[in-house]
Amino acid sequence: MKASDIAAIILIASIGVISAYFVANIVLGSPSKDSVKVKKATPISAEVSQVDENIFNKDAINPTVELEIGGQ
């Protein structure tokens, strides 16, 4: 390769990189330097509350038991 070919490749590559940088800034935008307020997360406790006796009792219907409706 001649020196002029190498210079042309470097010139084209540098123009491509610079144009890609500016296009990315236009499309993606620059990062914001503003601060952002975030809600504080509430901690998860290991406590288990007492279950509702109206739902979980000894006479409740068991949905895992297969029921047959009809006379077959």
PDB file of N, H, CA, C and O in Angstrom:
ATOM      1  N   MET A   1       0.824  -1.183   0.000  1.00  0.00           N
ATOM      2  CA  MET A   1       0.000   0.000   0.000  1.00  0.00           C
ATOM      3  C   MET A   1       0.868   1.247   0.000  1.00  0.00           C
ATOM      4  O   MET A   1       1.971   1.284   0.546  1.00  0.00           O
ATOM      5  N   LYS A   2       0.334   2.222  -0.615  1.00  0.00           N
ATOM      6  H   LYS A   2      -0.562   2.191  -1.059  1.00  0.00           H
ATOM      7  CA  LYS A   2       1.035   3.493  -0.643  1.00  0.00           C
ATOM      8  C   LYS A   2       0.683   4.307   0.602  1.00  0.00           C
ATOM      9  O   LYS A   2      -0.295   4.019   1.291  1.00  0.00           O
ATOM     10  N   ALA A   3       1.469   5.292   0.866  1.00  0.00           N
ATOM     11  H   ALA A   3       2.264   5.525   0.306  1.00  0.00           H
ATOM     12  CA  ALA A   3       1.246   6.157   2.023  1.00  0.00           C
ATOM     13  C   ALA A   3      -0.063   6.931   1.871  1.00  0.00           C
ATOM     14  O   ALA A   3      -0.736   7.222   2.860  1.00  0.00           O
ATOM     15  N   SER A   4      -0.412   7.257   0.648  1.00  0.00           N
ATOM     16  H   SER A   4       0.135   7.021  -0.155  1.00  0.00           H
ATOM     17  CA  SER A   4      -1.664   7.999   0.439  1.00  0.00           C
ATOM     18  C   SER A   4      -2.874   7.099   0.722  1.00  0.00           C
ATOM     19  O   SER A   4      -3.905   7.587   1.186  1.00  0.00           O
ATOM     20  N   ASP A   5      -2.760   5.790   0.448  1.00  0.00           N
ATOM     21  H   ASP A   5      -1.923   5.394   0.071  1.00  0.00           H
ATOM     22  CA  ASP A   5      -3.858   4.875   0.751  1.00  0.00           C
ATOM     23  C   ASP A   5      -4.074   4.759   2.266  1.00  0.00           C
ATOM     24  O   ASP A   5      -5.208   4.784   2.742  1.00  0.00           O
ATOM     25  N   ILE A   6      -2.993   4.633   2.999  1.00  0.00           N
ATOM     26  H   ILE A   6      -2.071   4.612   2.612  1.00  0.00           H
ATOM     27  CA  ILE A   6      -3.081   4.531   4.455  1.00  0.00           C
ATOM     28  C   ILE A   6      -3.643   5.822   5.042  1.00  0.00           C
ATOM     29  O   ILE A   6      -4.454   5.779   5.968  1.00  0.00           O
ATOM     30  N   ALA A   7      -3.226   6.957   4.518  1.00  0.00           N
ATOM     31  H   ALA A   7      -2.568   6.992   3.766  1.00  0.00           H
ATOM     32  CA  ALA A   7      -3.743   8.240   4.993  1.00  0.00           C
ATOM     33  C   ALA A   7      -5.233   8.368   4.696  1.00  0.00           C
ATOM     34  O   ALA A   7      -5.981   8.903   5.514  1.00  0.00           O
ATOM     35  N   ALA A   8      -5.668   7.890   3.549  1.00  0.00           N
ATOM     36  H   ALA A   8      -5.061   7.456   2.884  1.00  0.00           H
ATOM     37  CA  ALA A   8      -7.090   7.952   3.198  1.00  0.00           C
ATOM     38  C   ALA A   8      -7.910   7.050   4.120  1.00  0.00           C
ATOM     39  O   ALA A   8      -8.999   7.432   4.547  1.00  0.00           O
ATOM     40  N   ILE A   9      -7.396   5.853   4.432  1.00  0.00           N
ATOM     41  H   ILE A   9      -6.511   5.543   4.086  1.00  0.00           H
ATOM     42  CA  ILE A   9      -8.111   4.947   5.334  1.00  0.00           C
ATOM     43  C   ILE A   9      -8.229   5.563   6.728  1.00  0.00           C
ATOM     44  O   ILE A   9      -9.292   5.497   7.346  1.00  0.00           O
ATOM     45  N   ILE A  10      -7.150   6.156   7.220  1.00  0.00           N
ATOM     46  H   ILE A  10      -6.287   6.209   6.717  1.00  0.00           H
ATOM     47  CA  ILE A  10      -7.177   6.802   8.540  1.00  0.00           C
ATOM     48  C   ILE A  10      -8.149   7.974   8.540  1.00  0.00           C
ATOM     49  O   ILE A  10      -8.878   8.167   9.513  1.00  0.00           O
ATOM     50  N   LEU A  11      -8.171   8.750   7.479  1.00  0.00           N
ATOM     51  H   LEU A  11      -7.579   8.593   6.689  1.00  0.00           H
ATOM     52  CA  LEU A  11      -9.088   9.887   7.379  1.00  0.00           C
ATOM     53  C   LEU A  11     -10.540   9.422   7.363  1.00  0.00           C
ATOM     54  O   LEU A  11     -11.379   9.977   8.072  1.00  0.00           O
ATOM     55  N   ILE A  12     -10.837   8.410   6.561  1.00  0.00           N
ATOM     56  H   ILE A  12     -10.155   7.959   5.985  1.00  0.00           H
ATOM     57  CA  ILE A  12     -12.218   7.906   6.473  1.00  0.00           C
ATOM     58  C   ILE A  12     -12.645   7.303   7.808  1.00  0.00           C
ATOM     59  O   ILE A  12     -13.776   7.520   8.244  1.00  0.00           O
ATOM     60  N   ALA A  13     -11.760   6.546   8.467  1.00  0.00           N
ATOM     61  H   ALA A  13     -10.841   6.370   8.113  1.00  0.00           H
ATOM     62  CA  ALA A  13     -12.095   5.944   9.752  1.00  0.00           C
ATOM     63  C   ALA A  13     -12.331   7.013  10.813  1.00  0.00           C
ATOM     64  O   ALA A  13     -13.265   6.895  11.607  1.00  0.00           O
ATOM     65  N   SER A  14     -11.508   8.043  10.839  1.00  0.00           N
ATOM     66  H   SER A  14     -10.750   8.139  10.194  1.00  0.00           H
ATOM     67  CA  SER A  14     -11.685   9.094  11.842  1.00  0.00           C
ATOM     68  C   SER A  14     -12.970   9.884  11.599  1.00  0.00           C
ATOM     69  O   SER A  14     -13.646  10.264  12.555  1.00  0.00           O
ATOM     70  N   ILE A  15     -13.314  10.136  10.348  1.00  0.00           N
ATOM     71  H   ILE A  15     -12.764   9.827   9.571  1.00  0.00           H
ATOM     72  CA  ILE A  15     -14.573  10.819  10.043  1.00  0.00           C
ATOM     73  C   ILE A  15     -15.752   9.950  10.471  1.00  0.00           C
ATOM     74  O   ILE A  15     -16.741  10.459  10.998  1.00  0.00           O
ATOM     75  N   GLY A  16     -15.648   8.642  10.246  1.00  0.00           N
ATOM     76  H   GLY A  16     -14.844   8.229   9.818  1.00  0.00           H
ATOM     77  CA  GLY A  16     -16.713   7.723  10.658  1.00  0.00           C
ATOM     78  C   GLY A  16     -16.893   7.683  12.164  1.00  0.00           C
ATOM     79  O   GLY A  16     -18.023   7.674  12.653  1.00  0.00           O
ATOM     80  N   VAL A  17     -15.800   7.659  12.903  1.00  0.00           N
ATOM     81  H   VAL A  17     -14.882   7.667  12.506  1.00  0.00           H
ATOM     82  CA  VAL A  17     -15.879   7.625  14.366  1.00  0.00           C
ATOM     83  C   VAL A  17     -16.464   8.924  14.903  1.00  0.00           C
ATOM     84  O   VAL A  17     -17.308   8.898  15.799  1.00  0.00           O
ATOM     85  N   ILE A  18     -16.034  10.039  14.377  1.00  0.00           N
ATOM     86  H   ILE A  18     -15.348  10.061  13.650  1.00  0.00           H
ATOM     87  CA  ILE A  18     -16.544  11.339  14.844  1.00  0.00           C
ATOM     88  C   ILE A  18     -18.025  11.487  14.524  1.00  0.00           C
ATOM     89  O   ILE A  18     -18.804  11.938  15.363  1.00  0.00           O
ATOM     90  N   SER A  19     -18.417  11.105  13.304  1.00  0.00           N
ATOM     91  H   SER A  19     -17.785  10.739  12.622  1.00  0.00           H
ATOM     92  CA  SER A  19     -19.834  11.220  12.947  1.00  0.00           C
ATOM     93  C   SER A  19     -20.687  10.257  13.774  1.00  0.00           C
ATOM     94  O   SER A  19     -21.806  10.603  14.152  1.00  0.00           O
ATOM     95  N   ALA A  20     -20.182   9.060  14.060  1.00  0.00           N
ATOM     96  H   ALA A  20     -19.273   8.778  13.753  1.00  0.00           H
ATOM     97  CA  ALA A  20     -20.932   8.115  14.905  1.00  0.00           C
ATOM     98  C   ALA A  20     -21.101   8.668  16.316  1.00  0.00           C
ATOM     99  O   ALA A  20     -22.150   8.470  16.928  1.00  0.00           O
ATOM    100  N   TYR A  21     -20.111   9.344  16.834  1.00  0.00           N
ATOM    101  H   TYR A  21     -19.258   9.505  16.336  1.00  0.00           H
ATOM    102  CA  TYR A  21     -20.193   9.946  18.162  1.00  0.00           C
ATOM    103  C   TYR A  21     -21.294  11.004  18.207  1.00  0.00           C
ATOM    104  O   TYR A  21     -22.097  11.024  19.140  1.00  0.00           O
ATOM    105  N   PHE A  22     -21.335  11.878  17.210  1.00  0.00           N
ATOM    106  H   PHE A  22     -20.683  11.862  16.452  1.00  0.00           H
ATOM    107  CA  PHE A  22     -22.342  12.931  17.207  1.00  0.00           C
ATOM    108  C   PHE A  22     -23.742  12.383  16.945  1.00  0.00           C
ATOM    109  O   PHE A  22     -24.712  12.866  17.530  1.00  0.00           O
ATOM    110  N   VAL A  23     -23.859  11.394  16.084  1.00  0.00           N
ATOM    111  H   VAL A  23     -23.071  11.002  15.609  1.00  0.00           H
ATOM    112  CA  VAL A  23     -25.168  10.786  15.835  1.00  0.00           C
ATOM    113  C   VAL A  23     -25.664  10.094  17.108  1.00  0.00           C
ATOM    114  O   VAL A  23     -26.847  10.183  17.437  1.00  0.00           O
ATOM    115  N   ALA A  24     -24.775   9.409  17.820  1.00  0.00           N
ATOM    116  H   ALA A  24     -23.814   9.337  17.552  1.00  0.00           H
ATOM    117  CA  ALA A  24     -25.176   8.743  19.061  1.00  0.00           C
ATOM    118  C   ALA A  24     -25.600   9.766  20.105  1.00  0.00           C
ATOM    119  O   ALA A  24     -26.530   9.504  20.868  1.00  0.00           O
ATOM    120  N   ASN A  25     -24.952  10.915  20.164  1.00  0.00           N
ATOM    121  H   ASN A  25     -24.196  11.128  19.544  1.00  0.00           H
ATOM    122  CA  ASN A  25     -25.357  11.962  21.109  1.00  0.00           C
ATOM    123  C   ASN A  25     -26.722  12.528  20.760  1.00  0.00           C
ATOM    124  O   ASN A  25     -27.501  12.859  21.655  1.00  0.00           O
ATOM    125  N   ILE A  26     -27.021  12.642  19.487  1.00  0.00           N
ATOM    126  H   ILE A  26     -26.389  12.373  18.760  1.00  0.00           H
ATOM    127  CA  ILE A  26     -28.319  13.172  19.070  1.00  0.00           C
ATOM    128  C   ILE A  26     -29.411  12.154  19.343  1.00  0.00           C
ATOM    129  O   ILE A  26     -30.466  12.508  19.869  1.00  0.00           O
ATOM    130  N   VAL A  27     -29.176  10.893  18.996  1.00  0.00           N
ATOM    131  H   VAL A  27     -28.318  10.605  18.569  1.00  0.00           H
ATOM    132  CA  VAL A  27     -30.207   9.865  19.144  1.00  0.00           C
ATOM    133  C   VAL A  27     -30.394   9.481  20.604  1.00  0.00           C
ATOM    134  O   VAL A  27     -31.524   9.444  21.090  1.00  0.00           O
ATOM    135  N   LEU A  28     -29.327   9.199  21.300  1.00  0.00           N
ATOM    136  H   LEU A  28     -28.408   9.229  20.906  1.00  0.00           H
ATOM    137  CA  LEU A  28     -29.418   8.729  22.680  1.00  0.00           C
ATOM    138  C   LEU A  28     -29.483   9.865  23.688  1.00  0.00           C
ATOM    139  O   LEU A  28     -30.022   9.692  24.781  1.00  0.00           O
ATOM    140  N   GLY A  29     -28.953  10.999  23.342  1.00  0.00           N
ATOM    141  H   GLY A  29     -28.515  11.139  22.454  1.00  0.00           H
ATOM    142  CA  GLY A  29     -28.929  12.124  24.254  1.00  0.00           C
ATOM    143  C   GLY A  29     -27.775  12.012  25.226  1.00  0.00           C
ATOM    144  O   GLY A  29     -27.202  10.939  25.413  1.00  0.00           O
ATOM    145  N   SER A  30     -27.449  13.107  25.829  1.00  0.00           N
ATOM    146  H   SER A  30     -27.915  13.979  25.677  1.00  0.00           H
ATOM    147  CA  SER A  30     -26.362  13.086  26.801  1.00  0.00           C
ATOM    148  C   SER A  30     -26.915  12.705  28.167  1.00  0.00           C
ATOM    149  O   SER A  30     -28.078  12.984  28.458  1.00  0.00           O
ATOM    150  N   PRO A  31     -26.111  12.078  29.002  1.00  0.00           N
ATOM    151  CA  PRO A  31     -26.608  11.683  30.323  1.00  0.00           C
ATOM    152  C   PRO A  31     -26.926  12.906  31.185  1.00  0.00           C
ATOM    153  O   PRO A  31     -26.238  13.925  31.129  1.00  0.00           O
ATOM    154  N   SER A  32     -27.969  12.778  31.967  1.00  0.00           N
ATOM    155  H   SER A  32     -28.529  11.951  32.012  1.00  0.00           H
ATOM    156  CA  SER A  32     -28.411  13.887  32.801  1.00  0.00           C
ATOM    157  C   SER A  32     -27.573  13.964  34.060  1.00  0.00           C
ATOM    158  O   SER A  32     -27.239  12.940  34.657  1.00  0.00           O
ATOM    159  N   LYS A  33     -27.237  15.166  34.460  1.00  0.00           N
ATOM    160  H   LYS A  33     -27.509  15.998  33.975  1.00  0.00           H
ATOM    161  CA  LYS A  33     -26.461  15.359  35.670  1.00  0.00           C
ATOM    162  C   LYS A  33     -27.356  15.715  36.858  1.00  0.00           C
ATOM    163  O   LYS A  33     -26.866  15.978  37.956  1.00  0.00           O
ATOM    164  N   ASP A  34     -28.677  15.722  36.628  1.00  0.00           N
ATOM    165  H   ASP A  34     -29.075  15.508  35.736  1.00  0.00           H
ATOM    166  CA  ASP A  34     -29.618  16.029  37.692  1.00  0.00           C
ATOM    167  C   ASP A  34     -29.709  14.856  38.665  1.00  0.00           C
ATOM    168  O   ASP A  34     -29.570  13.695  38.282  1.00  0.00           O
ATOM    169  N   SER A  35     -29.942  15.187  39.917  1.00  0.00           N
ATOM    170  H   SER A  35     -30.055  16.131  40.229  1.00  0.00           H
ATOM    171  CA  SER A  35     -30.097  14.121  40.903  1.00  0.00           C
ATOM    172  C   SER A  35     -31.514  13.571  40.827  1.00  0.00           C
ATOM    173  O   SER A  35     -32.453  14.264  40.434  1.00  0.00           O
ATOM    174  N   VAL A  36     -31.639  12.331  41.208  1.00  0.00           N
ATOM    175  H   VAL A  36     -30.877  11.768  41.527  1.00  0.00           H
ATOM    176  CA  VAL A  36     -32.924  11.651  41.152  1.00  0.00           C
ATOM    177  C   VAL A  36     -33.288  11.209  42.563  1.00  0.00           C
ATOM    178  O   VAL A  36     -32.453  10.652  43.275  1.00  0.00           O
ATOM    179  N   LYS A  37     -34.533  11.455  42.970  1.00  0.00           N
ATOM    180  H   LYS A  37     -35.212  11.908  42.391  1.00  0.00           H
ATOM    181  CA  LYS A  37     -34.986  11.018  44.281  1.00  0.00           C
ATOM    182  C   LYS A  37     -35.659   9.663  44.136  1.00  0.00           C
ATOM    183  O   LYS A  37     -36.533   9.473  43.290  1.00  0.00           O
ATOM    184  N   VAL A  38     -35.238   8.723  44.979  1.00  0.00           N
ATOM    185  H   VAL A  38     -34.529   8.878  45.667  1.00  0.00           H
ATOM    186  CA  VAL A  38     -35.753   7.364  44.940  1.00  0.00           C
ATOM    187  C   VAL A  38     -36.408   7.058  46.276  1.00  0.00           C
ATOM    188  O   VAL A  38     -35.903   7.452  47.328  1.00  0.00           O
ATOM    189  N   LYS A  39     -37.546   6.346  46.233  1.00  0.00           N
ATOM    190  H   LYS A  39     -37.956   6.026  45.379  1.00  0.00           H
ATOM    191  CA  LYS A  39     -38.210   5.965  47.473  1.00  0.00           C
ATOM    192  C   LYS A  39     -37.343   4.977  48.236  1.00  0.00           C
ATOM    193  O   LYS A  39     -36.655   4.145  47.644  1.00  0.00           O
ATOM    194  N   LYS A  40     -37.387   5.082  49.545  1.00  0.00           N
ATOM    195  H   LYS A  40     -37.945   5.758  50.026  1.00  0.00           H
ATOM    196  CA  LYS A  40     -36.636   4.160  50.378  1.00  0.00           C
ATOM    197  C   LYS A  40     -37.426   2.861  50.499  1.00  0.00           C
ATOM    198  O   LYS A  40     -38.625   2.882  50.776  1.00  0.00           O
ATOM    199  N   ALA A  41     -36.759   1.744  50.294  1.00  0.00           N
ATOM    200  H   ALA A  41     -35.785   1.726  50.070  1.00  0.00           H
ATOM    201  CA  ALA A  41     -37.427   0.446  50.358  1.00  0.00           C
ATOM    202  C   ALA A  41     -37.666   0.063  51.809  1.00  0.00           C
ATOM    203  O   ALA A  41     -36.826   0.294  52.678  1.00  0.00           O
ATOM    204  N   THR A  42     -38.814  -0.519  52.050  1.00  0.00           N
ATOM    205  H   THR A  42     -39.497  -0.707  51.344  1.00  0.00           H
ATOM    206  CA  THR A  42     -39.115  -0.981  53.403  1.00  0.00           C
ATOM    207  C   THR A  42     -38.489  -2.354  53.609  1.00  0.00           C
ATOM    208  O   THR A  42     -38.539  -3.191  52.708  1.00  0.00           O
ATOM    209  N   PRO A  43     -37.908  -2.598  54.765  1.00  0.00           N
ATOM    210  CA  PRO A  43     -37.263  -3.896  54.996  1.00  0.00           C
ATOM    211  C   PRO A  43     -38.293  -5.017  55.114  1.00  0.00           C
ATOM    212  O   PRO A  43     -39.424  -4.802  55.550  1.00  0.00           O
ATOM    213  N   ILE A  44     -37.880  -6.196  54.721  1.00  0.00           N
ATOM    214  H   ILE A  44     -36.961  -6.371  54.367  1.00  0.00           H
ATOM    215  CA  ILE A  44     -38.739  -7.376  54.817  1.00  0.00           C
ATOM    216  C   ILE A  44     -38.489  -8.025  56.169  1.00  0.00           C
ATOM    217  O   ILE A  44     -37.346  -8.287  56.543  1.00  0.00           O
ATOM    218  N   SER A  45     -39.566  -8.281  56.897  1.00  0.00           N
ATOM    219  H   SER A  45     -40.494  -8.068  56.593  1.00  0.00           H
ATOM    220  CA  SER A  45     -39.399  -8.897  58.212  1.00  0.00           C
ATOM    221  C   SER A  45     -39.593 -10.404  58.105  1.00  0.00           C
ATOM    222  O   SER A  45     -40.228 -10.895  57.171  1.00  0.00           O
ATOM    223  N   ALA A  46     -39.049 -11.120  59.055  1.00  0.00           N
ATOM    224  H   ALA A  46     -38.533 -10.722  59.814  1.00  0.00           H
ATOM    225  CA  ALA A  46     -39.156 -12.576  59.077  1.00  0.00           C
ATOM    226  C   ALA A  46     -40.366 -13.042  59.875  1.00  0.00           C
ATOM    227  O   ALA A  46     -40.575 -14.245  60.033  1.00  0.00           O
ATOM    228  N   GLU A  47     -41.154 -12.120  60.372  1.00  0.00           N
ATOM    229  H   GLU A  47     -40.984 -11.142  60.244  1.00  0.00           H
ATOM    230  CA  GLU A  47     -42.327 -12.483  61.162  1.00  0.00           C
ATOM    231  C   GLU A  47     -43.436 -13.028  60.271  1.00  0.00           C
ATOM    232  O   GLU A  47     -43.648 -12.553  59.155  1.00  0.00           O
ATOM    233  N   VAL A  48     -44.139 -14.034  60.787  1.00  0.00           N
ATOM    234  H   VAL A  48     -43.967 -14.420  61.693  1.00  0.00           H
ATOM    235  CA  VAL A  48     -45.289 -14.599  60.083  1.00  0.00           C
ATOM    236  C   VAL A  48     -46.522 -14.279  60.899  1.00  0.00           C
ATOM    237  O   VAL A  48     -46.593 -14.604  62.085  1.00  0.00           O
ATOM    238  N   SER A  49     -47.492 -13.645  60.269  1.00  0.00           N
ATOM    239  H   SER A  49     -47.435 -13.381  59.306  1.00  0.00           H
ATOM    240  CA  SER A  49     -48.697 -13.273  61.004  1.00  0.00           C
ATOM    241  C   SER A  49     -49.630 -14.478  61.122  1.00  0.00           C
ATOM    242  O   SER A  49     -49.519 -15.448  60.372  1.00  0.00           O
ATOM    243  N   GLN A  50     -50.536 -14.393  62.067  1.00  0.00           N
ATOM    244  H   GLN A  50     -50.626 -13.605  62.676  1.00  0.00           H
ATOM    245  CA  GLN A  50     -51.494 -15.474  62.281  1.00  0.00           C
ATOM    246  C   GLN A  50     -52.465 -15.520  61.116  1.00  0.00           C
ATOM    247  O   GLN A  50     -52.916 -14.478  60.641  1.00  0.00           O
ATOM    248  N   VAL A  51     -52.796 -16.731  60.647  1.00  0.00           N
ATOM    249  H   VAL A  51     -52.430 -17.578  61.033  1.00  0.00           H
ATOM    250  CA  VAL A  51     -53.693 -16.888  59.502  1.00  0.00           C
ATOM    251  C   VAL A  51     -55.133 -16.627  59.923  1.00  0.00           C
ATOM    252  O   VAL A  51     -55.474 -16.706  61.103  1.00  0.00           O
ATOM    253  N   ASP A  52     -55.969 -16.317  58.942  1.00  0.00           N
ATOM    254  H   ASP A  52     -55.693 -16.253  57.983  1.00  0.00           H
ATOM    255  CA  ASP A  52     -57.378 -16.037  59.192  1.00  0.00           C
ATOM    256  C   ASP A  52     -58.110 -17.352  59.467  1.00  0.00           C
ATOM    257  O   ASP A  52     -58.077 -18.263  58.640  1.00  0.00           O
ATOM    258  N   GLU A  53     -58.761 -17.454  60.606  1.00  0.00           N
ATOM    259  H   GLU A  53     -58.789 -16.714  61.278  1.00  0.00           H
ATOM    260  CA  GLU A  53     -59.454 -18.685  60.996  1.00  0.00           C
ATOM    261  C   GLU A  53     -60.713 -18.929  60.155  1.00  0.00           C
ATOM    262  O   GLU A  53     -61.184 -20.064  60.076  1.00  0.00           O
ATOM    263  N   ASN A  54     -61.266 -17.884  59.526  1.00  0.00           N
ATOM    264  H   ASN A  54     -60.883 -16.962  59.590  1.00  0.00           H
ATOM    265  CA  ASN A  54     -62.446 -18.075  58.681  1.00  0.00           C
ATOM    266  C   ASN A  54     -62.089 -18.819  57.389  1.00  0.00           C
ATOM    267  O   ASN A  54     -62.934 -19.513  56.824  1.00  0.00           O
ATOM    268  N   ILE A  55     -60.896 -18.684  56.938  1.00  0.00           N
ATOM    269  H   ILE A  55     -60.210 -18.119  57.397  1.00  0.00           H
ATOM    270  CA  ILE A  55     -60.475 -19.331  55.692  1.00  0.00           C
ATOM    271  C   ILE A  55     -59.764 -20.646  55.972  1.00  0.00           C
ATOM    272  O   ILE A  55     -60.079 -21.666  55.359  1.00  0.00           O
ATOM    273  N   PHE A  56     -58.826 -20.629  56.875  1.00  0.00           N
ATOM    274  H   PHE A  56     -58.570 -19.801  57.373  1.00  0.00           H
ATOM    275  CA  PHE A  56     -58.035 -21.818  57.177  1.00  0.00           C
ATOM    276  C   PHE A  56     -58.570 -22.475  58.446  1.00  0.00           C
ATOM    277  O   PHE A  56     -58.096 -22.197  59.547  1.00  0.00           O
ATOM    278  N   ASN A  57     -59.550 -23.338  58.283  1.00  0.00           N
ATOM    279  H   ASN A  57     -59.935 -23.564  57.389  1.00  0.00           H
ATOM    280  CA  ASN A  57     -60.085 -24.070  59.427  1.00  0.00           C
ATOM    281  C   ASN A  57     -60.227 -25.535  59.056  1.00  0.00           C
ATOM    282  O   ASN A  57     -60.006 -25.904  57.902  1.00  0.00           O
ATOM    283  N   LYS A  58     -60.592 -26.370  60.009  1.00  0.00           N
ATOM    284  H   LYS A  58     -60.772 -26.070  60.946  1.00  0.00           H
ATOM    285  CA  LYS A  58     -60.647 -27.808  59.759  1.00  0.00           C
ATOM    286  C   LYS A  58     -61.836 -28.193  58.886  1.00  0.00           C
ATOM    287  O   LYS A  58     -61.828 -29.277  58.302  1.00  0.00           O
ATOM    288  N   ASP A  59     -62.850 -27.352  58.776  1.00  0.00           N
ATOM    289  H   ASP A  59     -62.857 -26.472  59.251  1.00  0.00           H
ATOM    290  CA  ASP A  59     -64.030 -27.672  57.978  1.00  0.00           C
ATOM    291  C   ASP A  59     -63.994 -27.041  56.584  1.00  0.00           C
ATOM    292  O   ASP A  59     -64.971 -27.138  55.842  1.00  0.00           O
ATOM    293  N   ALA A  60     -62.903 -26.409  56.224  1.00  0.00           N
ATOM    294  H   ALA A  60     -62.108 -26.330  56.826  1.00  0.00           H
ATOM    295  CA  ALA A  60     -62.813 -25.757  54.924  1.00  0.00           C
ATOM    296  C   ALA A  60     -62.741 -26.798  53.802  1.00  0.00           C
ATOM    297  O   ALA A  60     -62.308 -27.927  54.029  1.00  0.00           O
ATOM    298  N   ILE A  61     -63.163 -26.421  52.602  1.00  0.00           N
ATOM    299  H   ILE A  61     -63.515 -25.504  52.417  1.00  0.00           H
ATOM    300  CA  ILE A  61     -63.138 -27.315  51.444  1.00  0.00           C
ATOM    301  C   ILE A  61     -61.703 -27.430  50.954  1.00  0.00           C
ATOM    302  O   ILE A  61     -61.008 -26.424  50.808  1.00  0.00           O
ATOM    303  N   ASN A  62     -61.265 -28.649  50.702  1.00  0.00           N
ATOM    304  H   ASN A  62     -61.830 -29.465  50.820  1.00  0.00           H
ATOM    305  CA  ASN A  62     -59.923 -28.899  50.192  1.00  0.00           C
ATOM    306  C   ASN A  62     -59.982 -28.879  48.667  1.00  0.00           C
ATOM    307  O   ASN A  62     -60.572 -29.787  48.082  1.00  0.00           O
ATOM    308  N   PRO A  63     -59.393 -27.881  47.993  1.00  0.00           N
ATOM    309  CA  PRO A  63     -59.488 -27.810  46.530  1.00  0.00           C
ATOM    310  C   PRO A  63     -58.662 -28.876  45.827  1.00  0.00           C
ATOM    311  O   PRO A  63     -58.810 -29.050  44.618  1.00  0.00           O
ATOM    312  N   THR A  64     -57.805 -29.591  46.530  1.00  0.00           N
ATOM    313  H   THR A  64     -57.685 -29.450  47.513  1.00  0.00           H
ATOM    314  CA  THR A  64     -56.991 -30.613  45.871  1.00  0.00           C
ATOM    315  C   THR A  64     -57.693 -31.954  45.784  1.00  0.00           C
ATOM    316  O   THR A  64     -57.218 -32.858  45.096  1.00  0.00           O
ATOM    317  N   VAL A  65     -58.829 -32.098  46.478  1.00  0.00           N
ATOM    318  H   VAL A  65     -59.215 -31.364  47.036  1.00  0.00           H
ATOM    319  CA  VAL A  65     -59.560 -33.344  46.423  1.00  0.00           C
ATOM    320  C   VAL A  65     -60.444 -33.332  45.193  1.00  0.00           C
ATOM    321  O   VAL A  65     -61.161 -32.363  44.941  1.00  0.00           O
ATOM    322  N   GLU A  66     -60.390 -34.433  44.414  1.00  0.00           N
ATOM    323  H   GLU A  66     -59.809 -35.220  44.619  1.00  0.00           H
ATOM    324  CA  GLU A  66     -61.185 -34.500  43.184  1.00  0.00           C
ATOM    325  C   GLU A  66     -62.622 -34.809  43.537  1.00  0.00           C
ATOM    326  O   GLU A  66     -62.896 -35.766  44.261  1.00  0.00           O
ATOM    327  N   LEU A  67     -63.552 -33.999  43.027  1.00  0.00           N
ATOM    328  H   LEU A  67     -63.330 -33.221  42.439  1.00  0.00           H
ATOM    329  CA  LEU A  67     -64.968 -34.193  43.258  1.00  0.00           C
ATOM    330  C   LEU A  67     -65.627 -34.629  41.973  1.00  0.00           C
ATOM    331  O   LEU A  67     -65.270 -34.163  40.891  1.00  0.00           O
ATOM    332  N   GLU A  68     -66.579 -35.512  42.090  1.00  0.00           N
ATOM    333  H   GLU A  68     -66.869 -35.891  42.969  1.00  0.00           H
ATOM    334  CA  GLU A  68     -67.310 -35.970  40.910  1.00  0.00           C
ATOM    335  C   GLU A  68     -68.740 -35.488  41.022  1.00  0.00           C
ATOM    336  O   GLU A  68     -69.434 -35.778  41.997  1.00  0.00           O
ATOM    337  N   ILE A  69     -69.180 -34.742  40.004  1.00  0.00           N
ATOM    338  H   ILE A  69     -68.617 -34.507  39.211  1.00  0.00           H
ATOM    339  CA  ILE A  69     -70.524 -34.220  39.986  1.00  0.00           C
ATOM    340  C   ILE A  69     -71.333 -35.087  39.020  1.00  0.00           C
ATOM    341  O   ILE A  69     -70.968 -35.219  37.851  1.00  0.00           O
ATOM    342  N   GLY A  70     -72.376 -35.648  39.478  1.00  0.00           N
ATOM    343  H   GLY A  70     -72.672 -35.541  40.427  1.00  0.00           H
ATOM    344  CA  GLY A  70     -73.205 -36.518  38.637  1.00  0.00           C
ATOM    345  C   GLY A  70     -73.157 -37.940  39.165  1.00  0.00           C
ATOM    346  O   GLY A  70     -72.519 -38.215  40.182  1.00  0.00           O
ATOM    347  N   GLY A  71     -73.833 -38.837  38.470  1.00  0.00           N
ATOM    348  H   GLY A  71     -74.351 -38.614  37.644  1.00  0.00           H
ATOM    349  CA  GLY A  71     -73.933 -40.206  38.971  1.00  0.00           C
ATOM    350  C   GLY A  71     -73.010 -41.186  38.290  1.00  0.00           C
ATOM    351  O   GLY A  71     -73.326 -42.376  38.278  1.00  0.00           O
ATOM    352  N   GLN A  72     -71.902 -40.780  37.726  1.00  0.00           N
ATOM    353  H   GLN A  72     -71.645 -39.814  37.736  1.00  0.00           H
ATOM    354  CA  GLN A  72     -71.050 -41.740  37.014  1.00  0.00           C
ATOM    355  C   GLN A  72     -69.970 -42.256  37.891  1.00  0.00           C
ATOM    356  O   GLN A  72     -69.159 -43.074  37.456  1.00  0.00           O
TER     357      GLN A  72
END
